[in-house]
């Protein structure tokens, strides 16, 4: 029904093109410890929009090849660095500043940025650029997934992750009291019929993303709270 990208560790670390105008690169998260409930490597994404170069939850590259790739990508147009969740600030403000761009995020994440950061604060449903907009995931934890209609992609920080056991997707968890509203919100996102589902943890889904999202609602969550 759906498929996901299988990462080949023998490939060079330069960003992988998942679909026309959509790339992924990975970095070890600087705050990862052996006690963390996620893998050491997390994913960052770059999307070429008609009017902007969009970086999603970005971390600086850690080798020259990746740095050159990000530099070439960012210099192709106005830069927007999207932060999807308060604990995904990562290097977004620094990268946006380096290329004369701005951070775009929700109010909860914006409150944690340095006051010197150039930032646009957007609520769910407000247009970011070219029809891209933040969504509500229903979990009540400050995450606003990002819908990218020009790429037929939706990006999640933590609400949904790749399933390392069976492929496809898993809901990270259903916070107590938010089970039904989370299911409703994710079902609504699936109705956008994304082809790609971009996730910060695990493998993204690159075909039939809407089907993968719907199936995730029938699987047990990654973490039971």
Secondary structure, DSSP 8 states (H G I E B T S, - for coil): --EE----TTS-SS-EEEETTEEEEEEE-TT--TT-SS-SEEEEEEEE-SS-EEEES----SSHHHHHHHHHHHTTS-EEEEE-SGGG-TTHHHHHHHTT-EEEE-HHHHTTS-TTS-EEE--TT-EEETTEEE---SSSSS---EEETTTTEEEESSSEEE-TTTSSEEE----TT-HHHHHHHHHHHHTT--SEEEESSS--EEE-HHHHHHHHTTS--SS--
